[in-house]
Amino acid sequence: MKKLTITALLAVLTCAPFYANVFPVDHAPVVKALPDAIKWKSESIDVGNIPQGKPKLIRFEFTNTGSKPIVIENVAPSCGCTTADYTKTPILPGKKGFVEASYNAANPGAFMKTVNVTTSDSKTPKTLSFKGVVVS
């Protein structure tokens, strides 16, 4: 019985390479990346030197390059020193929209802040950033 088991196992292992290529393999990727329906004018802005005590407005503009309207669902600044505003109405294909961040330049020194934007096009937030130096 032991010899029969070993013989059967060897037969299976010997034939295994012949069956490895039975099915044709398509080398196309399983997950296909879809192009973004939003084309940002800039995703990162350097505001340079700004005076201390004066809020700085940073405007991120974009174009809807998709085939259906896009709605900005959420805009979340990275900290309490930044407030945000954005286009509240649906942005039609080919039209432009904006996200604005207002940075409270209270403390002198270099800074880098982010704003996460969620749209109806993608539930993964897009991170926009701006940096500069507050001078007294």
Contact map, one row per residue, 1 for C-alpha under 8 A:
1111100000000000000000000000000000000000000000000000000000000000000000000000000000000000000000000000000000000000000000000000000000000000
1111110000000000000000000000000000000000000000000000000000000000000000000000000000000000000000000000000000000000000000000000000000000000
1111111000000000000000000000000000000000000000000000000000000000000000000000000000000000000000000000000000000000000000000000000000000000
1111111100000000000000000000000000000000000000000000000000000000000000000000000000000000000000000000000000000000000000000000000000000000
1111111110000000000000000000000000000000000000000000000000000000000000000000000000000000000000000000000000000000000000000000000000000000
0111111111000000000000000000000000000000000000000000000000000000000000000000000000000000000000000000000000000000000000000000000000000000
0011111111100000000000000000000000000000000000000000000000000000000000000000000000000000000000000000000000000000000000000000000000000000
0001111111110000000000000000000000000000000000000000000000000000000000000000000000000000000000000000000000000000000000000000000000000000
0000111111111000000000000000000000000000000000000000000000000000000000000000000000000000000000000000000000000000000000000000000000000000
0000011111111100000000000000000000000000000000000000000000000000000000000000000000000000000000000000000000000000000000000000000000000000
0000001111111110000000000000000000000000000000000000000000000000000000000000000000000000000000000000000000000000000000000000000000000000
0000000111111111000000000000000000000000000000000000000000000000000000000000000000000000000000000000000000000000000000000000000000000000
0000000011111111100000000000000000000000000000000000000000000000000000000000000000000000000000000000000000000000000000000000000000000000
0000000001111111100000000000000000000000000000000000000000000000000000000000000000000000000000000000000000000000000000000000000000000000
0000000000111111111000000000000000000000000000000000000000000000000000000000000000000000000000000000000000000000000000000000000000000000
0000000000011111111100000000000000000000000000000000000000000000000000000000000000000000000000000000000000000000000000000000000000000000
0000000000001111111110000000000000000000000000000000000000000000000000000000000000000000000000000000000000000000000000000000000000000000
0000000000000011111111000000000000000000000000000000000000000000000000000000000000000000000000000000000000000000000000000000000000000000
0000000000000011111111000000000000000000000000000000000000000000000000000000000000000000000000000000000000000000000000000000000000000000
0000000000000001111111100000000000000000000000000000000000000000000000000000000000000000000000000000000000000000000000000000000000000000
0000000000000000111111110000000000000000000000000000000000000000000000000000000000000000000000000000000000000000000000000000000000000000
0000000000000000011111110000000000000000000000000000000000000000000000000000000000000000000000000000000000000000000000000000000000000000
0000000000000000000111111000000000000000000000000000000000000000000000000000000000000000000000000000000000000000000000000000000000000000
0000000000000000000011111100000000000000000000000000000000000000000000000000000000000000000000000000000000000000000000000000000000000000
0000000000000000000000111110000000000000000000000000000000000000000000000000000000000000000000000000000000000000000000000000000000000000
0000000000000000000000011111000000000000000000000000000000000000000000000000000000000000000000000000000000000000000000000000000000000000
0000000000000000000000001111100000000000000000000000000000000000000000000000000000000000000000000000000000000000000000000000000000000000
0000000000000000000000000111110000000000000000000000000000000000000000000000000000000000000000000000000000000000000000000000000000000000
0000000000000000000000000011111100000000000000000000000000000000000000000000000000000000000000000000000000000000000000000000000000000000
0000000000000000000000000001111100000000000000000000000000000000000000000000000000000000000000000000000000000000000000000000000000000000
0000000000000000000000000000111110000000000000000000000000000000000000000000000000000000000000000000000000000000000000000000000000000000
0000000000000000000000000000111111000000000000000000000000000000000000000000000000000000000000000000000000000000000000000000000000000000
0000000000000000000000000000001111100000000000000000000000000000000000000000000000000000000000000000000000000000000000000000000000000000
0000000000000000000000000000000111110000000000000000000000000000000000000000000000000000000000000000000000000000000000000000000000000000
0000000000000000000000000000000011111000000000000000000000000000000000000000000000000000000000000000000000000000000000000000000000000000
0000000000000000000000000000000001111110000000000000000000000000110000000000000000000000000000000000000000000000000000001000000000000000
0000000000000000000000000000000000111110000000000000000000000001111000000000000000000000000000000000000000000000000000001000000000000000
0000000000000000000000000000000000011111000000000000000000000111110000000000000000000000000000000000000000000000000000000000000000000000
0000000000000000000000000000000000011111100000000000000000000111100000000000000000000000000000000000000000000000000000000000000000000000
0000000000000000000000000000000000000111111000000000000000011110000000000000000000000000000000000000000000000000000000000000000000000000
0000000000000000000000000000000000000011111000000000000000011110000000000000000000000000000000000000000000000000000000000000000000000000
0000000000000000000000000000000000000001111110000000000000011000000000000000000000000000000000000000000000000000000000000000000000000000
0000000000000000000000000000000000000001111110000000000000010000000000000000000000000000000000000000000000000000000000000000001110000000
0000000000000000000000000000000000000000011111000000000000000000000000000000000000000000000000000000000000000000000000000000000111000000
0000000000000000000000000000000000000000011111100000000001000000000000000000000000000000000000000000000000000000000000000000000011100000
0000000000000000000000000000000000000000000111110000000000000000000000000000000000000000000000000000000000000000000000000000000001110000
0000000000000000000000000000000000000000000011111100000001000000000000000000000000000000000000000000000000000000000000000000000001111000
0000000000000000000000000000000000000000000001111100000000000000000000000000000000000000000000000000000000000000000000000000000000111000
0000000000000000000000000000000000000000000000111110000000000000000000000000000000000000000000000000000000000000000000000000000000011110
0000000000000000000000000000000000000000000000111111010100000000000000000000000000000000000000000000000010000000000000000000000000011110
0000000000000000000000000000000000000000000000001111110000000000000000000000000000000000000000000000000010000000000000000000000000000111
0000000000000000000000000000000000000000000000000111110000000000000000000000000000000000000000000000000011110000000000000000000000000111
0000000000000000000000000000000000000000000000000011111000000000000000000000000000000000000000000000000111100000000000000000000000000000
0000000000000000000000000000000000000000000000000111111100000000000000000000000000000000000000000000000111000000000000000000000000000000
0000000000000000000000000000000000000000000000000000111110000000000000000000000000000000000000000000011110000000000000000000000000000000
0000000000000000000000000000000000000000000000000100011111000000000000000000000000000000000000000000011110000000000000000000000000000000
0000000000000000000000000000000000000000000000000000001111100000000000000000000000000000000000000001111000000000000000000000000000000000
0000000000000000000000000000000000000000000010100000000111110000000000000000000000000000000000000001111000000000000000000000000001000000
0000000000000000000000000000000000000000000000000000000011111000000000000000000000000000000000000111100000000000000000000000000000000000
0000000000000000000000000000000000000001111000000000000001111100000000000000000000000000000000000111000000000000000000000000000100000000
0000000000000000000000000000000000000001110000000000000000111110000000000000000000000000000000011110000000000000000000000000000000000000
0000000000000000000000000000000000000111100000000000000000011111000000000000000000000000000000011100000000000000000000000000000000000000
0000000000000000000000000000000000000111100000000000000000001111100000000000000000000000000011111000000000000000000000000000000000000000
0000000000000000000000000000000000001110000000000000000000000111110011000000000000000000001111111000000000000000000000000000000000000000
0000000000000000000000000000000000011110000000000000000000000011111000000000000000000000000011000000000000000000000000000000000000000000
0000000000000000000000000000000000011100000000000000000000000001111110000000000000000000000011000000000000000000000000000000000000000000
0000000000000000000000000000000000001000000000000000000000000000111110000000000000000000000010000000000000000000000000000000000000000000
0000000000000000000000000000000000000000000000000000000000000000011111000000000000000000000110000000000000000000000000000000000000000000
0000000000000000000000000000000000000000000000000000000000000001011111100000000000000000011110000000000000000000000000000000000000000000
0000000000000000000000000000000000000000000000000000000000000001000111110000000000000000011110000000000000000000000000111000000000000000
0000000000000000000000000000000000000000000000000000000000000000000011111000000000000001111000000000000000000000000000111000000000000000
0000000000000000000000000000000000000000000000000000000000000000000001111110000000000111010000000000000000000000000011110000000000000000
0000000000000000000000000000000000000000000000000000000000000000000000111110000000000000000000000000000000000000000011110000000000000000
0000000000000000000000000000000000000000000000000000000000000000000000011111000000000000000000000000000000000000000111100000000000000000
0000000000000000000000000000000000000000000000000000000000000000000000011111100000011100000000000000000000000000001111000000000000000000
0000000000000000000000000000000000000000000000000000000000000000000000000111110000010000000000000000000000000000001110000000000000000000
0000000000000000000000000000000000000000000000000000000000000000000000000011111101110000000000000000100000000000111100000000000000000000
0000000000000000000000000000000000000000000000000000000000000000000000000001111101000000000000000000000000000000111100000000000000000000
0000000000000000000000000000000000000000000000000000000000000000000000000000111111000000000000000000000000000000100000000000000000000000
0000000000000000000000000000000000000000000000000000000000000000000000000000111111100000000000000000000000000000000000000000000000000000
0000000000000000000000000000000000000000000000000000000000000000000000000000001111100000000000000000001110000000000000000000000000000000
0000000000000000000000000000000000000000000000000000000000000000000000000000111111110000000000000000111100000000000000000000000000000000
0000000000000000000000000000000000000000000000000000000000000000000000000000100111111000000000000000111000000000000000000000000000000000
0000000000000000000000000000000000000000000000000000000000000000000000000011100001111100000000000011110000000000000000000000000000000000
0000000000000000000000000000000000000000000000000000000000000000000000000010000000111110000000000011100000000000000000000000000000000000
0000000000000000000000000000000000000000000000000000000000000000000000010010000000011111000000001111000000000000000000000000000000000000
0000000000000000000000000000000000000000000000000000000000000000000000010000000000001111111000001110000000000000000000000000000000000000
0000000000000000000000000000000000000000000000000000000000000000000000110000000000000111110000000000000000000000000000000000000000000000
0000000000000000000000000000000000000000000000000000000000000000000000100000000000000011111000000000000000000000000000000000000000000000
0000000000000000000000000000000000000000000000000000000000000000000011110000000000000011111100000000000000000000000000000000000000000000
0000000000000000000000000000000000000000000000000000000000000001000011100000000000000010111110111000000000000000000000000000000000000000
0000000000000000000000000000000000000000000000000000000000000001000111000000000000000000011111100000000000000000000000000000000000000000
0000000000000000000000000000000000000000000000000000000000000011111111000000000000000000001111100000000000000000000000000000000000000000
0000000000000000000000000000000000000000000000000000000000000011110000000000000000000000000111110000000000000000000000000000000000000000
0000000000000000000000000000000000000000000000000000000000000011000000000000000000000000001111111000000000000000000000000000000000000000
0000000000000000000000000000000000000000000000000000000000001111000000000000000000000000001001111100000000000000000000000000000000000000
0000000000000000000000000000000000000000000000000000000000001111000000000000000000000110001000111110000000000000000000000000000000000000
0000000000000000000000000000000000000000000000000000000000111100000000000000000000000110000000011111000000000000000000000000000000000000
0000000000000000000000000000000000000000000000000000000000111000000000000000000000011110000000001111100000000000000000000000000000000000
0000000000000000000000000000000000000000000000000000000011110000000000000000000000011100000000000111110000000000000000000000000000000000
0000000000000000000000000000000000000000000000000000000011100000000000000000100001111000000000000011111000000000001000000000000000000000
0000000000000000000000000000000000000000000000000000001111000000000000000000000001110000000000000001111100000000000000000000000000000000
0000000000000000000000000000000000000000000000000000001111000000000000000000000011100000000000000000111110000000000000000000000000000000
0000000000000000000000000000000000000000000000000000111100000000000000000000000011000000000000000000011111000000000000000000000000000000
0000000000000000000000000000000000000000000000000111111100000000000000000000000010000000000000000000001111110000000000000000000000000100
0000000000000000000000000000000000000000000000000001110000000000000000000000000000000000000000000000000111110000000000000000000000000100
0000000000000000000000000000000000000000000000000001100000000000000000000000000000000000000000000000000011111000000000000000000000000100
0000000000000000000000000000000000000000000000000001000000000000000000000000000000000000000000000000000011111100000000000000000000001111
0000000000000000000000000000000000000000000000000000000000000000000000000000000000000000000000000000000000111110000000000000000000001110
0000000000000000000000000000000000000000000000000000000000000000000000000000000000000000000000000000000000011111000000000000000000111100
0000000000000000000000000000000000000000000000000000000000000000000000000000000000000000000000000000000000001111100000000000000000111100
0000000000000000000000000000000000000000000000000000000000000000000000000000000000000000000000000000000000000111110000000000000011110000
0000000000000000000000000000000000000000000000000000000000000000000000000000111000000000000000000000000000000011111000000000000011100000
0000000000000000000000000000000000000000000000000000000000000000000000000000110000000000000000000000000000000001111100000000001111000000
0000000000000000000000000000000000000000000000000000000000000000000000000011110000000000000000000000100000000000111110000000001110000000
0000000000000000000000000000000000000000000000000000000000000000000000000111110000000000000000000000000000000000011111000000111100000000
0000000000000000000000000000000000000000000000000000000000000000000000011111000000000000000000000000000000000000001111100000111100000000
0000000000000000000000000000000000000000000000000000000000000000000000011110000000000000000000000000000000000000000111110111110000000000
0000000000000000000000000000000000000000000000000000000000000000000001111100000000000000000000000000000000000000000011111110100000000000
0000000000000000000000000000000000000000000000000000000000000000000001111000000000000000000000000000000000000000000001111110000000000000
0000000000000000000000000000000000011000000000000000000000000000000001100000000000000000000000000000000000000000000000111110000000000000
0000000000000000000000000000000000000000000000000000000000000000000000000000000000000000000000000000000000000000000001111111100000000000
0000000000000000000000000000000000000000000000000000000000000000000000000000000000000000000000000000000000000000000001111111100000000000
0000000000000000000000000000000000000000000000000000000000000000000000000000000000000000000000000000000000000000000001000111110000000000
0000000000000000000000000000000000000000000000000000000000000000000000000000000000000000000000000000000000000000000111100111111000000000
0000000000000000000000000000000000000000000000000000000000000000000000000000000000000000000000000000000000000000000111000001111100000000
0000000000000000000000000000000000000000001000000000000000000000000000000000000000000000000000000000000000000000011110000000111110000000
0000000000000000000000000000000000000000001100000000000000010000000000000000000000000000000000000000000000000000011110000000011111000000
0000000000000000000000000000000000000000001110000000000000000000000000000000000000000000000000000000000000000001111000000000001111100000
0000000000000000000000000000000000000000000111100000000001000000000000000000000000000000000000000000000000000001110000000000000111110000
0000000000000000000000000000000000000000000011110000000000000000000000000000000000000000000000000000000000000111100000000000000011111000
0000000000000000000000000000000000000000000001111100000000000000000000000000000000000000000000000000000000000111000000000000000001111100
0000000000000000000000000000000000000000000000111100000000000000000000000000000000000000000000000000000000011110000000000000000000111110
0000000000000000000000000000000000000000000000001111000000000000000000000000000000000000000000000000000011111110000000000000000000011111
0000000000000000000000000000000000000000000000001111000000000000000000000000000000000000000000000000000000011000000000000000000000001111
0000000000000000000000000000000000000000000000000011000000000000000000000000000000000000000000000000000000010000000000000000000000000111
